[in-house]
Structures are given as structure tokens and as C-alpha cells.
């Protein structure tokens, strides 16, 4: 995968910046409970795999439970693959699969950093669009967020290839908050997320001692808030990337 447009930017960083300790990510496995009010909707497993070169695979699997297993009909898989160079996340590909028996859906994005374009592939066909340096996919932006806050940022924005267009996702620090979830008690940084400069509708609680992984994600919808809480966490991934 060619990433030449990034190399000049990365290599022109000042010596003082190079000497500073850069934020890093470590492989992990995290499990969440997804709910809306008192109704349990599903279980989410998120895994970060990394190799020694910095190549990553970030994947999630959402499995409906209880009544939701009947209503939602099928699991959802999402993954992002790419590389991390000097705390910059550079996605190569993104996959989304909804294994529904009624209306299965599959989305694939391929990033071409030499031509600065991303190709979107759906069942209906494929098309490409221009992108800018630093563009993320919907899932890799979480890794970029974690690295940015680990580096001390408290307000960041990412261009995200989403739905055939580039959208702006902005994150703003709201304050510190101690929270308790099934995985334990955490001192967190509460962050508000907005899209395309609209009013924020999603809050994330990032835990510094888990490399700023969100331990709670809450999204406001018309029919009530959806909430995802960390139920268990372990360092390391079940199977590391082989290179």
C-alpha cells in the first residue's frame, strides 16, 4: 500500500517533536453491553490487533440478544485495517457487514493514498471520491481520537469517509468524570461528538488508563438514548497480525 503523500509530512516534523514520547496503542480485547433504557439490545466485542511494523486491524462484532435478536435479525461486523505511523492512523480498508436474513448489507472502502482517493463498494456498484490527508473511515476515527487525547488534545476534528461523502466529525472535551461500569471504576474524560457542525448527539467517556478507550458511549436518538458500556477488558488480542 502506497502512502507517499504522508511521508513528507511525517518526515518534516521538528527534532523536538520527534524527541517527545509519542502516544501509542496496545492490542486489546474489549466487550460491551448495548442497551436502550432497560432493554438489552446486544453484546459488542472490539479487538485491536497490531504488529511490530505498526499495521493494525480494528474489528467489532455486534450480536443481538433477547428480544432484540428477533427484532434486529442478524449480527453486524465492522473492521478497519491500515497502519499507524508516528501516532497518525492511516486506514487502507474498511468493511461493514450486516448478516440480516431479510436485507443483508455489505460496504467496503479502499483507500488509495497515492492518488488521494477512496473507492466505495456496495451491492449496487462502486464509485470513488477525492480525500484529504488524514481522512479516516468510520471505525479508524476512534483510534485517532484515542491517540489525539493521549497526546493532550482536548478538541479534535476528523474528515471521515462515510456514506459516499466526506463528513466532519468533531470531538470536544466536556470535563472529567468518574464512572462505574461492569468492567470497573474509571476516571474518565467526557467528550461530546458532533457531525457536520450540528449539535452534539453523542457522548463518550474515555479512560486514560485504557489508552483512552471509551468505557461508555451514549447516543441520543428520537426514540431514546442508546448506551454502550464496557463489561470486560483485557490487554492483548486473541490472534495477533502475522506479517
C-alpha positions in Angstrom: 0.0 0.0 0.0 1.5 3.3 -1.0 1.3 6.2 1.4 3.8 8.6 -0.2 1.7 11.8 0.4 2.0 11.2 4.1 5.8 10.6 4.3 6.8 14.1 3.5 4.5 15.4 6.2 5.8 12.9 8.7 9.5 13.4 8.0 9.4 17.2 8.2 8.4 17.1 11.9 10.8 19.0 14.1 13.5 17.3 16.1 11.9 18.5 19.3 8.6 16.8 18.3 10.5 13.6 17.4 12.2 13.5 20.8 9.0 13.8 22.7 7.4 10.5 23.7 4.6 9.8 21.3 1.3 8.3 22.3 0.9 4.7 21.4 -1.8 2.0 21.3 -1.5 -1.6 22.5 -3.5 -4.6 21.4 -6.7 -5.2 23.4 -10.0 -7.1 23.6 -13.0 -5.1 25.0 -16.5 -6.3 25.4 -19.6 -4.1 25.8 -23.3 -4.3 26.6 -25.6 -2.4 24.3 -28.9 -1.1 25.6 -31.7 1.4 25.2 -33.1 2.2 28.6 -33.7 -1.0 30.5 -33.9 -3.0 27.2 -30.7 -5.0 26.4 -30.1 -5.0 22.7 -26.8 -6.8 22.2 -23.2 -7.6 23.0 -20.3 -5.9 21.3 -16.8 -7.3 21.1 -14.0 -5.0 19.9 -10.5 -6.2 19.2 -7.4 -4.2 18.2 -4.6 -6.2 16.6 -1.1 -4.7 15.9 2.1 -6.0 14.5 5.7 -4.7 15.1 5.6 -2.6 11.9 2.5 -0.6 13.1 0.0 -2.3 10.9 -3.4 -2.7 12.6 -6.7 -4.4 12.3 -9.5 -3.0 14.4 -12.7 -5.1 14.4 -16.1 -5.2 16.1 -18.8 -7.7 16.2 -22.3 -6.9 17.5 -24.6 -9.8 18.4 -28.3 -9.1 19.2 -29.6 -10.7 22.4 -33.0 -11.4 23.9 -36.0 -9.7 22.1 -33.6 -7.7 20.0 -32.3 -10.9 18.4 -35.7 -11.3 16.9 -36.3 -7.6 16.0 -32.8 -6.8 14.7 -32.3 -10.0 12.9 -28.6 -10.7 12.4 -25.1 -9.8 13.7 -23.1 -6.8 12.5 -19.4 -6.9 11.7 -17.2 -3.9 11.2 -13.5 -3.6 10.6 -10.7 -1.2 9.7 -7.2 -2.1 8.5 -4.2 0.1 8.0 -1.1 1.4 9.6 -0.1 3.8 12.4 3.0 6.0 11.7 4.2 8.3 14.4 0.7 8.4 16.0 -1.0 9.0 12.7 -3.7 6.5 11.8 -3.7 5.7 8.0 -6.5 3.4 7.0 -6.2 1.1 4.0 -9.6 -0.5 4.0 -12.9 -0.6 5.9 -15.6 -3.3 5.8 -19.2 -3.3 7.2 -21.3 -6.4 7.0 -24.9 -6.9 8.4 -25.8 -10.5 8.2 -29.6 -10.0 8.1 -31.7 -12.7 6.5 -34.2 -10.0 5.4 -31.9 -7.3 4.0 -28.2 -8.2 4.2 -25.9 -5.3 3.6 -22.2 -5.0 2.8 -20.0 -1.9 2.4 -16.3 -1.8 1.5 -14.0 1.2 1.3 -10.5 1.1 -0.2 -8.1 4.0 0.3 -5.6 4.9 -2.4 -3.2 7.3 -0.8 -1.1 7.8 -3.9 -4.0 9.2 -5.9 -5.7 10.6 -2.7 -9.0 8.8 -3.5 -11.2 6.3 -1.7 -13.4 3.7 -3.5 -16.8 2.8 -2.1 -18.2 -0.6 -3.0 -21.8 -1.6 -2.4 -24.1 -4.2 -3.8 -25.4 -1.6 -6.2 -21.9 -0.7 -7.6 -18.7 1.2 -6.9 -17.6 4.8 -7.1 -14.6 6.8 -5.9 -14.1 10.3 -4.4 -11.3 12.6 -3.5 -10.0 12.7 0.0 -7.6 14.8 2.0 -4.6 13.9 4.1 -5.7 12.5 7.5 -9.1 11.2 6.3 -10.4 8.3 8.4 -13.1 5.7 8.0 -16.0 5.4 10.5 -14.1 3.0 12.7 -10.5 4.1 12.4 -11.5 7.6 13.7 -11.9 6.0 17.2 -8.2 5.1 17.2 -7.3 8.6 16.0 -9.4 10.0 18.8 -7.7 7.8 21.4 -4.2 8.9 20.2 -5.2 12.6 20.0 -6.4 12.7 23.6 -3.4 10.7 24.8 -1.2 13.4 23.2 -3.1 16.1 25.2 -5.6 17.3 22.7 -9.0 18.3 24.0 -10.7 19.3 20.8 -10.2 17.5 17.5 -11.9 17.0 14.2 -11.6 14.3 11.6 -12.6 14.1 8.0 -14.4 10.7 7.7 -15.3 8.8 4.5 -18.9 8.0 5.4 -21.8 7.1 3.1 -20.2 8.1 -0.2 -19.2 11.6 1.2 -16.6 13.1 3.4 -18.2 14.2 6.7 -16.7 16.2 9.6 -16.7 14.6 13.0 -15.7 16.9 15.9 -14.9 16.0 19.5 -14.8 18.4 22.3 -13.8 17.9 26.0 -16.6 18.4 28.5 -14.9 17.7 31.8 -13.6 14.8 34.0 -16.0 12.3 35.4 -15.6 9.2 37.5 -17.9 6.4 36.2 -18.5 2.8 37.3 -19.4 0.1 34.8 -19.3 -3.7 34.9 -15.6 -3.7 34.0 -14.8 -1.5 36.9 -14.5 2.1 38.1 -12.7 4.6 35.9 -11.6 8.2 36.0 -12.6 9.4 32.5 -12.6 12.4 30.2 -16.1 13.1 28.9 -16.2 14.1 25.3 -19.1 15.3 23.1 -19.2 14.3 19.4 -20.9 16.2 16.6 -21.2 15.6 12.9 -21.0 18.3 10.2 -21.1 21.1 12.8 -24.5 20.1 14.1 -25.4 20.0 17.8 -23.6 17.1 19.6 -25.8 14.0 19.9 -23.2 11.5 21.2 -21.1 11.5 24.4 -18.1 9.3 25.1 -16.3 8.6 28.4 -12.6 8.0 27.6 -10.5 6.1 30.2 -6.8 7.3 30.2 -5.6 4.1 31.9 -7.1 2.1 29.0 -5.2 4.2 26.4 -8.3 6.5 26.2 -10.7 3.7 25.1 -14.3 4.7 25.6 -15.8 2.9 28.5 -19.3 4.4 27.8 -20.8 5.6 24.6 -24.2 7.2 24.7 -26.1 8.4 21.6 -29.3 10.4 21.7 -32.0 9.3 19.2 -35.6 10.4 18.7 -36.9 7.2 20.4 -34.4 7.5 23.3 -30.7 7.2 24.1 -28.7 4.2 23.1 -25.9 3.3 25.5 -22.9 1.0 25.3 -21.0 0.2 28.5 -17.7 -1.7 28.9 -18.3 -5.1 30.5 -14.8 -6.6 30.4 -11.4 -5.6 29.1 -8.0 -7.4 28.6 -4.7 -6.4 27.1 -3.8 -8.4 24.0 -5.8 -9.8 21.2 -6.8 -13.4 20.6 -4.7 -13.6 17.4 -2.0 -11.1 16.5 -1.4 -10.0 13.0 1.0 -12.1 11.1 3.5 -10.3 8.9 
